[in-house]
Amino acid sequence: MVALSNDGGSHKVSNSSSLMLDVQGVHKRFGSLEVLRGVSLQVTKGEVLVVIGPSGSGKSTLLRCINHLEKIDSGHIYIDGQLLGYREVNGRLIEEPEARVARVRATIGIVFQRFNLFPHLTALGNVIEAPIHVRGLSRQRAVEEGSRMLEKVGLADKMNVYPSQLSGGQQQRVAIARALAMQPKLMLFDEPTSALDPELVGEVLEVMRELAGEGMTMVVVSHEMGFAREVADRMALMDGGQILEEGPPLQFFEAAQHERTRTFLSKIL
Amino acid sequence: MDVFLAIRFDGGAVTEFFFNDVILRGVRNTLEVTILAMLLGTVLGVILAVMRVSHSRPLAGFSAFYVWFIRGTPVLIQLLVVYNGLPQMVGSDAFTHFLTPFRSALITFSLNEAAYMAEIVRAGIQAIEPGQMDAAKSLGMTNLQAMRRVILPQALRVVIPPAGNEFIAMLKNTSVAFVIAFVELTTAARLIYAVNFKVMELLVVASIWYLIMTTAFSVLQAEMEARLTIVERERAIPLTTRVLRALGGGRER
């Protein structure tokens, strides 16, 4: 199905309107190394997908392609029905200008393994920066909303504190608040707890659990199997740039179909 | 027996000429050109640095060429080109009159400093983790927004020490502008001793003034660094320690 837009180009629209994310046949190579070899997956609105797999399997790259931090070599990615990064003009795909892509990126939140907080800004400063300069909110409104976000992740008392003065778990929660302040439709998590001390993992997973409970569409790359078992609606195993198995957590943990899935799980459980 | 070595030095002349009008004019000119050239050079340097790291081949190429060319030729030649060479080629009286020694020095030192600042700022930008750019872009910022709000503010902190060194180097480099009849501090000293032959005394006067200016600036730089460092611990570094650290830097070009 193809929809025409005002500027004469057309945005390819995918078939099902309940899909938040539709990845079709994505290939990505870095130099001579093919990192994604034809990855396809679909995530419906409100669904939580947990992606597991060995390192180097392309999980991070996949997330980075979903919010167009990396450009894909072939395939299509649809975010809430809209083709990402390109528009179709007379049957050919033309790259979207940077400003357009930036706007789509604003609707996708991502939380990184190493937090990537802005060290020169306080926690509140981090959270309100994009709402002010990208969403165009007034400072007052941004501070109101930002404070609420920080309260939501349990850091209301740390608003004027700098990242370097926070623990890892606190920093990651600020990062989540910062992403949420942009009111995203889709949240991506790239091994959000892998860089944390074990005691701090729980507080971050708790925030993620609540978020899932509120109906946020989430794609989470993680090794936290407890979280996956309890919160995921579906899981996927990635290896060698491909998705080998997909299904509900129960299937993964009790009746995995692919041999690689069973081997992988046996090593980490 | 004749004394082998007699020190002829008139200490009184040092105090006599320390606040001499011509000397003070020299001090003022030196400071003016240095401060203005650093400001202009830094602004231009930041632009060149952003060009250099941009994805646009022509912009990056031009920036690289500019830096290579300006850093590859002596500032002395650049001064002579601006003051003498260009007027010769352009041939118009108005143009020649426009390029007074002060303006020529200012233009040359600004363009020169821009090339060095471009490299310093570029290194500062590239010192920032790529994760910062990722986070900024992921929040919906364009490249330019990310540069302005996230990357450059952080790069600034990295850039201040080398930029401070540049300032001090430039302060002393202005002495080269004597070739275009610019009355900076060294020229002022030479003008005076050409008449009264008290060479060493006047050079001492000039040196003391240079020391005063560079030291004052070093302390200022240390203060700026201290202010911009995010306080990780509550302990403040005592002033004497900051001053001693500040005086340790600087380089010759």
Interface residues (C-beta under 8 A of the other chain):
Chain A: R64 N67 L69 E98 A99 A102 R103 R105 A106 T107 I108 G109 I110 F112 R114 N116 L117 F118 P119 H120 E129 A130 H133 V134 R135 Y162 S164 Q165 A175 R178 A179 M182
Chain B: E129 G131 Q132 D134 A135 A136 K137 S138 L139 G140 M141 T142 N143 Q145 R149 V150 P153 Q154 R157 I230 V231 E232
